[in-house]
Amino acid sequence: MKNLLLYILLSVVMPQSEADLSGLTLATSNGTYYQIKYSSREDVNLYVANIETDAIQAVRQGKADVYVSDQVMLPVEDQKRLGMKMAFIGEECFDVAFALRKGNTELMEQLNAFLDTAPLNDIIAHWIDGAPYVEEPPYEIDPNAEPLHCVSGANIAPIAYLCDEGEWKGIDPDILRRFAHSLGRPFKMDFQDLGAAIIGLSTGQADIVNANLIITEERAKSVDFSKPYYKCHPGYFVVDPSTGGGMNLLERLKMNLVTENRWRLITDGLLVTLIITICSILLGSLLGVGVCACRRSKRKWMRKSADIYSDFINGIPTLVLLLIMFYVVFASSGLNAVIVAIITFSLCFASSSGGIFDNAISSVPVGQTEAGLSLGFTPYKTFTGIVFPQAVCKGINLYIGECIALLKNTSIVGYIAIQDLTRASDLIRSRTFDALVPLIIVTILYFVLAWLIRRLLLLIIKKEAR
Amino acid sequence: MSFISIKHLTKTFTNPDGSQLTVLKDVNCEIEKGEVISIIGPSGTGKSTLLRAMNMLEPPTSGEIWVDGENITVKGYPLDKLRCKMGMVFQSFNLFEHMTVLQNIIYAPMQLLHKPESEAKAEAIELLKKVGMAQKADVYPSSLSGGQKQRVAIARSLAMHPDVILFDEPTSALDPTMVGEVLSVMRQLAQSGLTMLIVTHEMRFARNVSTRIFFMNEGIIYEDGTPEQIYEHPIHSATKAFVNRIQQLRYDIDSDDFDFLQIHTGINRFCIKYNITEKGEPVYALVKEMLFERMRKYRPITIRLTHTEQTDVTALDVMVEHLTESPLTSADRKALQPKVKELIEEPTTRGFRIKMIL
């Protein structure tokens, strides 16, 4: 009965024009033209997802009625696979262009000159309609030159999407790669949500931002737009009640892992997550020893500064700290994002591990120190031989817990364009529109990783403490 | 020069709020090798602080400590070398919790005296046998009783072959049932000729085992002598009161508007504390009778209730200053005598005292 009602309800939702949208919930992604357009329309509810994929999922799961985006975002094949269909095409017609940092005139002139001469229509036809691929002219590329750093605000076919072995495909990467090569520079592309990508532009961490960007006056205030390279219409998509059923689990696994070698995204992401976690644990513990020493110092100003440091770090969400480090502190240094992440997590870990060390040492009764001293041990030997081993036993569980919390915390590095394990699942998700399988896979991987780290640390620490 | 000699030692603690507390005011003493010295005295008079100052766990504020002809209070003195020769046994045992009993004992000799493991172990087993703990060599301290822990702690201290061992209230944290086993080990040590300094509240043990006794009071060594002197013929009244365990309750009344309820409560508390509740009511009735009837016109007046634990004697003293004649009339005496075991009227240096033994 409930299903039937839902069915009727869904079939009713079939708007034919923008006027019909009244009273419906529209799903769109953050930073798009549609977000701005419909946030001012009072009779329409807006569901703003972080990335396009999540906006589509919202409609499929009934959290929103209509998915609105550029028409090209959801080709007919994908519509069918996802059980969706186009309701109508909007009347507006938009110019799509690339975004550059304000005042970057040199690059702008080069890009516009390139767009004038490039076979844009043929390139676009290849990605949208499957026309034959237009071969790239044999440019001379200097591998040592500064790469052209593009940040894509979209990871969705046919605009721009990441394939196996980190290769970007789609209209935007195809054009921008040719452009980079025409300058003799290597091409580099990262994926970030559009808002973050635009910030990266102003801080110099990105040269060009692409995401099927529609030229609007609002946007033109904060970025410079290239010449338009494409014209697009808005598309309004709804759930197609007539299609049903789906793939079985095996097919889904295959689609999420095997097709386009997507498992490589997972393994690469896993490696990045591991590198960040292990380096941060090592560096953070080292700093933590310093924090602990300060906290136990006889000098008041040292204790005070350790307190201030801990309060400061604890008072800021790790994600915010990460963004500050990336977009403010190290913005102009050109430091690799992974290194920025390691520094950030080390700073956080230093605060928490320093506290754990301090508490562990304090929890060893002062009588143990007195007994050591009274037997004739020097204060140093008393600490290393008697207090420290006991402190390890008392602090080990908290410490390992903190390490595992760190591992889980690293899942936010996607915000600064690092493709870690979580981001890998996002990338796969945005290609396959399957939320379940990629998320379950990374869940299992995180779980196994946490278990392994726990075992490993117990092994190492127990051995060292002997 | 004596083996240990302490000169004008003082120790002042500064509280976190800035206030200062002087625990040791001026301690002087000489200790020879082979002496077994018990340090007794009321709580808070600096007994433990003195002991802890001797191995510099508690660095003194001023004064000097000489051990074996060397001043250990000078800055930079190698304290670890000193402490190898000066063992310490703590109230809270302080066994190393992460080591077995055997490891606890061999750790310091192996690390500090560089003894080979086999030798250290053999010796440790001998020591454990001496304190009756050999069968527990391989267990961890957490599974031992308090008495067992303390015996192991003594063995650990002995393993370094110290010249002297400082015992800081070794039985105070123990169950009464376990005090005996630790004291018997210590008695054995005392007979073997080891130099020992013992802070203790075990009065009988101190008397039987010690060669000398320090009675500490108000931050100084108040009286220093053989057990016989201290226990039988103490010079100071404070020493006498302490060794006889005399407790007292005292009220000075100088006018008629005193708080009699407070006196009543005080008497009750005193009697409960020293387990003489049956005497509470008679004492109260007697105090009331004396203050309001028999000696109504005598002010100021002092009443003092004393109880000697050792002899279980309770006495009520009523004292009036500058009085040479007894204030009691024969009628008073007649009324009082049936209520007490003994009624003594005596002049004192300051005035006149009526003592009623209950």
HADDOCK unambig.tbl for C-alpha pairs under 7 A between the chains (distance, minus, plus):
assign (segid A and resid 367 and name CA) (segid B and resid 94 and name CA) 5.43 0.50 0.50
assign (segid A and resid 368 and name CA) (segid B and resid 94 and name CA) 5.48 0.50 0.50
assign (segid A and resid 368 and name CA) (segid B and resid 96 and name CA) 6.51 0.50 0.50
assign (segid A and resid 371 and name CA) (segid B and resid 94 and name CA) 6.05 0.50 0.50
assign (segid A and resid 374 and name CA) (segid B and resid 83 and name CA) 5.41 0.50 0.50
assign (segid A and resid 374 and name CA) (segid B and resid 87 and name CA) 6.26 0.50 0.50
assign (segid A and resid 374 and name CA) (segid B and resid 88 and name CA) 6.06 0.50 0.50
assign (segid A and resid 375 and name CA) (segid B and resid 83 and name CA) 5.91 0.50 0.50
assign (segid A and resid 375 and name CA) (segid B and resid 84 and name CA) 5.59 0.50 0.50
assign (segid A and resid 375 and name CA) (segid B and resid 87 and name CA) 6.24 0.50 0.50
assign (segid A and resid 375 and name CA) (segid B and resid 108 and name CA) 6.71 0.50 0.50
assign (segid A and resid 376 and name CA) (segid B and resid 80 and name CA) 4.27 0.50 0.50
assign (segid A and resid 376 and name CA) (segid B and resid 81 and name CA) 6.14 0.50 0.50
assign (segid A and resid 376 and name CA) (segid B and resid 83 and name CA) 4.60 0.50 0.50
assign (segid A and resid 376 and name CA) (segid B and resid 84 and name CA) 4.42 0.50 0.50
assign (segid A and resid 377 and name CA) (segid B and resid 80 and name CA) 5.68 0.50 0.50
assign (segid A and resid 378 and name CA) (segid B and resid 80 and name CA) 5.64 0.50 0.50
assign (segid A and resid 390 and name CA) (segid B and resid 98 and name CA) 6.24 0.50 0.50
